[in-house]
Structure formats: C-alpha cells, structure tokens
Amino acid sequence: MIFTFTFEVRPDRDVLVPPFTSKLSRTIFLDFSPTYSKHVEAEVYKPFRVTVVKEGNRPIYSRGKGFVTLKGEKVYNFAVSTLLQEVVEEVIPKASLTKELFNAKFRVEMANVEIRNELGVEDSRLYKMYFNTPTLLQPPRPKFRKKENRFLLFPYVPSIFYSLSSHWNRFMSEKIVGVTGSKTLYYFREVDYELNPVSTFYGSTPTRGFVGWVLFELRARRNSKLRQI
C-alpha cells in the first residue's frame, strides 16, 4: 500500500526559507517520523516522497538567487508519500505540532491521509507527463571510472524509465526489466510538448532544469509484453 499524508503549514510571521522549499518540508517531517530520519541520508532510493511547499497547487521555489518569502498566517501545504506502515503509526498519533525554524514558528497540522492499494495507469495511446518543479534527469553512471554528475535538460525517455524502474524494483516484488534501452525511443515517442528551462538553487549552487509537460504516444502493439511492462 502507498500512504500519502497532506500537511498544512502556517508561519506566525513573514519568513525567509531556503530557495528549494522541500528542505522545509523534510525538516518538519523529521519531527513526525523517526523512521524517516533513518532513511533520509542512508539510501539512494528511499521509500518516501516529500514535496516542496505549495500555495494551493502551485509549487513554491526560487526562480533565481535568494530565499523564498512565506507570508505570516498564510496556509501552505506539502505532501509525504511512503510505503512503510510504521510511518503511519508514528504520524497519526501526532497529527499536529509547532516547530520553530528560520526565526519563525510554524503551526503544522495533518489535513488528510490517502491510502492506495494499487498503483497503475490505464492502457491508452497517449500519456501526458507534467514536470511541476525543476527537473533534472541523470543517466546511469559508468562504472569504469568516477565521473561528475551528468544531467539532461530534456525528458529523454530511457532515462525516465531508468529512474522509474529503479525505484519500482527497489521496493516491489514484481520486477520490471526491458524498458531502459534505446528501443523505448521508438515505442514511446514525444508528439507534443511545452517545456521551459528554469534555474533554481540547491544550497548555494545554481541548478538548471526544466518545467512543463510532454505528451507521449505509446506505439507498442496491443497485448505485447513491452506494452504490458
């Protein structure tokens, strides 16, 4: 099962927070879940997803240098998804807390819990993928020597599937293979897109990524193994 918690966050005054606001989300969630603190630094593929802080559905992050200002007494939100039952047992009894960060007090309340028994998508000819925060895709790193990180500024299909299948295979009993090669370029094609390059800061380092959407067409034959995978 996949558990998703939605939290509402209200600062007591105007406050400057880090340029990529998931740092605030993650720091707050540490107080809800000791289990999360054990995973946050130790693993490449974690059984967690923590979003940036949002205003409604709009992700908040700096689009240039400098910090982000959150308004005092305004309600923001973020979400955390996990596969771990023990996290649910940690979070539910707490439900709310007050935490002092960045010279402000944040009132945090759990607003919703969603439980999903299955994860999947319907068979379709077209799929639209949204990139709501600055996205970087990292190809598999070569093993023969140490290399600097290499990132892509366009949603290259084999790298998307490499990331998805690596996360999936880390935690799911049914493994996925055969979707990371160049053949996926021919069977899962971009037919339309609207992408914009953006810069944001992780700490003091400027990072160039992209946001927007891409419409893909799945051309694998009906009932084929590739299409099923």
Residue pairs with C-beta under 8 A, 6 or more apart in sequence:
1 83
1 85
1 115
1 116
1 117
2 81
2 82
2 83
2 115
2 116
2 119
3 81
3 82
3 83
3 84
3 85
3 87
3 88
3 113
3 114
3 115
4 79
4 80
4 81
4 113
4 114
4 115
4 116
5 79
5 80
5 81
5 91
5 110
5 112
5 113
6 77
6 78
6 79
6 110
6 111
6 112
6 113
6 114
7 25
7 28
7 29
7 77
7 78
7 79
7 80
7 108
7 109
7 110
7 111
8 75
8 76
8 77
8 108
8 109
8 111
9 24
9 28
9 53
9 75
9 76
9 77
9 78
9 106
9 107
9 108
10 73
10 74
10 75
10 76
10 106
10 107
10 108
11 70
11 71
11 72
11 73
11 74
11 104
11 105
11 106
12 72
12 73
12 104
12 105
12 106
12 107
13 72
13 104
13 105
14 69
14 70
14 71
14 72
14 104
15 69
15 70
15 72
15 101
15 102
15 103
15 104
16 67
16 68
16 69
16 102
17 23
17 24
17 53
17 67
17 68
17 69
17 70
17 101
17 102
18 24
18 67
18 68
18 203
19 61
19 62
19 65
19 66
19 67
19 68
19 200
19 201
19 202
20 52
20 61
20 62
20 200
20 201
20 202
21 52
21 53
21 59
21 60
21 61
21 68
21 78
22 50
22 51
22 52
22 53
22 78
24 53
24 78
24 101
24 102
25 50
25 51
25 52
25 53
25 78
25 80
26 40
26 50
27 99
27 101
28 78
28 99
28 101
28 106
28 108
29 36
29 50
29 80
30 36
30 37
30 40
31 94
31 97
31 99
32 90
32 91
32 94
32 97
33 87
33 90
33 91
34 90
35 84
35 86
35 87
35 90
36 48
36 82
36 87
39 46
39 47
39 48
40 46
40 48
45 166
45 167
45 170
45 171
47 82
47 83
47 84
47 171
48 80
48 81
48 82
49 79
49 80
49 81
49 82
50 78
50 79
50 80
51 59
51 78
51 79
51 80
52 59
52 60
52 61
52 78
52 133
53 59
53 60
53 70
53 76
53 77
53 78
54 60
54 76
54 77
54 78
55 74
55 76
56 77
59 132
59 133
60 68
60 70
60 76
61 68
61 133
61 134
61 200
62 68
62 200
62 201
63 198
63 199
63 200
64 199
65 201
65 206
70 76
72 104
77 111
82 88
83 171
88 113
91 110
92 110
92 113
94 110
95 109
95 110
96 107
96 108
96 109
96 110
97 108
98 105
98 106
98 107
98 108
99 105
99 106
99 108
100 106
121 127
123 227
124 218
125 217
125 218
126 191
126 215
126 216
126 217
126 218
127 215
127 216
127 218
128 213
128 214
128 215
128 216
129 155
129 160
129 213
129 214
129 216
130 212
130 213
131 155
131 195
131 210
131 211
131 212
131 213
131 214
132 211
133 209
133 211
134 198
134 199
134 200
134 207
134 208
134 209
134 210
134 211
135 155
135 209
135 210
135 211
136 151
136 152
136 153
136 207
136 209
137 151
137 152
137 155
137 156
137 159
137 160
137 163
138 149
138 150
138 151
138 152
138 159
138 163
139 150
139 152
139 156
139 158
139 159
139 162
140 162
140 180
141 147
141 149
141 150
152 159
153 197
153 208
153 209
153 210
154 195
154 210
155 190
155 193
155 195
155 210
155 214
157 184
157 185
157 188
157 189
157 190
157 216
158 180
158 181
158 182
158 184
158 185
161 179
161 180
161 184
161 188
162 180
165 176
165 177
165 179
165 180
168 175
168 176
169 175
169 176
176 229
177 229
178 225
178 226
178 229
179 226
179 229
183 226
186 219
187 218
187 219
187 220
187 226
188 216
188 217
188 218
188 219
188 220
189 216
189 217
189 219
190 214
190 215
190 216
191 215
191 216
191 217
192 214
192 215
193 212
193 213
193 214
193 215
194 212
194 213
195 210
195 211
195 212
195 213
195 214
196 210
196 211
196 212
197 208
197 209
197 210
198 208
198 209
198 210
198 211
199 206
199 207
199 208
199 209
200 206
200 207
200 209
201 207
218 227
220 226
220 227
221 227
